[in-house]
Amino acid sequence: MHEMSLCEGIRGIVEDQARRHGFAAVKVLRLEIGRFAGVEKAALGFAFDVVMRGSAAEGARLEILDLPGRALCYDCGEEAVIEDRFDPCPLCGGGRLMPVGGDEMRIKDMEVQ
């Protein structure tokens, strides 16, 4: 389950930011996760609760914001939102697509006290 190690990385960022900015607790942590990031959201939620114990984010509410998959179509030259990496271009039907977004995962923001 790589979601556990993802949460350990998030914990490190939270602890670093708590030291840097002097906050005691995180109330809400918002993550942006791309459609192609390969993250199982239910497993991430479980791991988040476990890994954050004893940290500034213990008891924080995790909000996951879904980011769409995006690809550049070599046939029409446009960027389009796609549901699956192997979908044809929704604009022209072309099949020569290069994913350009949707594999990211980042902390968008935190509500702290």
Long-range contacts (C-beta under 8 A, 24 or more apart in sequence): 1-40, 1-43, 1-47, 3-39, 3-40, 3-43, 3-44, 3-46, 3-47, 4-47, 4-50, 4-51, 6-39, 6-44, 6-47, 6-105, 7-44, 7-47, 7-48, 7-50, 7-51, 7-52, 8-51, 10-48, 10-51, 10-57, 10-107, 11-51, 11-52, 11-55, 11-57, 13-107, 14-52, 14-55, 14-56, 14-57, 14-110, 15-55, 15-56, 17-110, 18-56, 18-112, 21-112, 23-56, 23-112, 23-113, 24-56, 24-112, 24-113, 25-56, 25-57, 25-58, 25-59, 25-60, 25-112, 25-113, 26-56, 26-57, 26-60, 26-110, 26-111, 26-112, 27-60, 27-61, 27-111, 27-112, 27-113, 28-60, 28-61, 28-63, 28-110, 28-111, 29-57, 29-60, 29-61, 29-62, 29-63, 29-107, 29-110, 29-111, 30-63, 30-64, 30-65, 30-107, 30-108, 30-109, 30-110, 31-62, 31-63, 31-64, 31-65, 31-105, 31-106, 31-107, 31-108, 32-65, 32-67, 32-104, 32-105, 32-106, 32-107, 32-108, 33-64, 33-65, 33-66, 33-67, 33-104, 33-105, 34-67, 34-68, 34-69, 34-101, 34-102, 34-103, 34-104, 34-105, 35-66, 35-67, 35-68, 35-69, 35-83, 35-102, 36-69, 36-85, 36-99, 36-102, 36-103, 37-102, 37-103, 37-104, 37-105, 38-103, 39-105, 56-112, 60-110, 65-108, 67-101, 67-102, 67-104, 68-101, 68-102, 69-99, 69-101, 69-102, 70-99, 70-100, 70-101, 70-102, 71-97, 71-98, 71-99, 71-100, 71-101, 72-97, 72-98, 72-100, 73-97, 74-98
